[in-house]
Amino acid sequence: MMKSIISTDKAPSAIGTYSQAVKVNNTVYLSGQIPLIAETMEVIEGDFAAQAEQVFKNLVAVCDAAGGEINDMVKVNIFLTDLSNFATVNEIMSRYFNQPYPARAAVQVSRLPKDVEIEIDGILELPSVN
């Protein structure tokens, strides 16, 4: 098994005992991203849509650092503190992903780190190099 740690300063650094992502062979497991601005490590100001947009920007940065792109994600897990924001997530997600879309789960949780409203993690499958 070839395991390597993915890290980039273009996404928020880990705020606990985890890595931004871990690559095993061609599969990359992305840790949850919350709406932190990488340069300041502060939660982005604004409404839910601003938070969701920042989370997708963070995911893009980690995917890029892993050698892939967000459309290489095969599974996405979305954690929301209010499922009534799901339509907004769909609208923003449609700007980042092309069809066919990744598999996805969305769950409502009572609380997220730093009291944000959204967190997303997922699995990225890097294209095979021939």
C-alpha positions in Angstrom: 0.0 0.0 0.0 1.3 3.4 -1.0 0.1 6.0 1.5 0.9 9.7 1.4 -0.4 12.8 3.1 -1.8 15.6 1.0 -1.4 19.1 2.3 -1.8 22.6 0.9 -1.7 26.1 2.2 -4.5 27.0 -0.2 -7.0 25.2 2.1 -7.3 25.6 5.9 -4.8 23.7 7.9 -5.9 20.9 10.1 -7.3 22.1 13.4 -7.0 18.7 15.1 -5.3 15.4 14.8 -6.0 14.7 11.1 -4.6 15.5 7.7 -6.3 17.5 4.9 -6.3 14.3 2.9 -4.7 10.9 2.7 -3.8 9.3 -0.7 -3.7 5.5 -0.9 -2.7 4.4 -4.4 -5.1 6.4 -6.7 -7.7 7.0 -4.0 -7.7 10.2 -1.9 -9.7 10.5 1.2 -10.5 14.1 1.9 -11.1 15.3 5.5 -14.1 17.5 6.2 -13.8 21.0 5.0 -15.6 23.8 6.8 -15.9 27.4 5.6 -12.5 28.6 6.9 -10.4 31.0 4.9 -7.0 29.4 4.5 -5.0 32.6 5.0 -6.7 33.7 8.2 -8.2 30.4 9.5 -11.3 32.4 10.3 -14.9 31.5 9.3 -16.0 33.4 6.2 -18.4 36.2 7.0 -21.8 36.0 5.4 -24.9 33.9 5.0 -25.2 30.1 4.4 -24.5 30.5 0.7 -21.1 32.2 1.5 -20.2 29.4 3.8 -21.1 26.7 1.3 -19.2 28.5 -1.5 -16.0 28.6 0.8 -16.3 24.9 1.6 -16.3 24.1 -2.1 -13.3 26.4 -2.8 -11.5 24.5 0.0 -12.3 21.2 -1.5 -11.1 22.4 -4.9 -7.7 23.4 -3.3 -7.3 20.0 -1.6 -8.2 18.1 -4.8 -5.7 20.2 -6.8 -3.0 19.5 -4.2 -3.7 15.7 -4.6 -3.2 15.9 -8.3 -6.9 15.8 -9.3 -9.9 18.0 -9.6 -13.2 18.3 -7.9 -14.9 16.4 -10.7 -12.7 13.4 -9.8 -14.6 13.0 -6.5 -16.7 9.9 -6.5 -18.4 10.3 -3.0 -19.4 13.4 -1.1 -20.7 13.6 2.4 -22.5 16.8 3.3 -23.2 17.7 6.9 -25.7 20.5 7.6 -27.0 22.1 10.7 -30.3 22.8 8.9 -31.5 20.6 6.0 -33.6 23.5 4.8 -30.4 24.8 3.2 -30.1 21.7 1.0 -31.5 23.5 -2.1 -28.7 26.1 -1.8 -26.1 23.4 -1.5 -27.5 21.8 -4.7 -27.3 25.1 -6.6 -23.7 25.8 -5.5 -22.6 22.2 -6.0 -23.9 22.3 -9.6 -21.4 25.1 -10.3 -18.5 22.9 -9.2 -19.5 19.5 -10.5 -20.3 18.2 -14.0 -22.4 15.2 -14.7 -22.2 12.4 -13.9 -22.3 13.7 -10.3 -20.6 11.9 -7.4 -22.5 9.6 -5.0 -23.6 11.8 -2.1 -25.1 11.7 1.3 -26.5 14.7 3.2 -27.4 14.6 6.9 -28.5 17.1 9.4 -26.3 17.4 12.5 -26.8 19.3 15.7 -23.5 21.1 15.6 -20.3 21.4 13.6 -16.8 22.7 14.5 -16.6 26.5 15.1 -20.4 26.5 14.9 -20.4 26.6 11.1 -23.5 25.5 9.2 -21.9 23.1 6.7 -19.0 20.6 6.4 -18.2 18.4 3.4 -15.8 15.5 3.1 -15.4 12.9 0.4 -13.4 10.5 -1.7 -11.4 11.4 -4.8 -10.3 8.8 -7.4 -7.3 10.1 -9.4 -7.3 9.3 -13.1 -4.9 6.4 -13.9 -1.7 7.4 -15.5 -0.7 5.3 -18.4 
